[in-house]
Amino acid sequence: MNQSGRTPLHAAAIAGDEATVSALLAGGAAVDAGDDQGFTPLHFAAQQHALAVATALLAAGASVDSVNAVGNTPLFVAVFNSKGRGEMVKLLRARGADPLHVNASGQTPTGLARLISNYDVAQYFEDVAT
């Protein structure tokens, strides 16, 4: 664990290193370990748009709706960092991520998607009524 409370699994998720993620999971790494700010490896996979890593983490039982210190789930992180790419949003939603989870600022992934104006992220939430 480093000074931010991040494990080797966090580092591999940030790097998008599916092989290392798989090896660490096979070795018993804690799939939902939170760092000092509550970020899990799945949060970082969502941030980095690392689909293969996110898929491996979810297959290993990662919580799709874990929250960090400000109440953001991996779906919220995926929306914020999507740059219009919808694959991660679709993956997390297909695995049951809550599009209406309210964070500490009163925002939801759906609400954030509808606020982003330079990319059409809202299209991935057309089925969600708010």
Summary of the structure (lengths in Angstrom):
residues: 130
radius of gyration: 14.0
end to end distance: 39.9
largest distance: 42.6
contacts: 413
relative contact order: 0.13
helix: 46%
strand: 0%
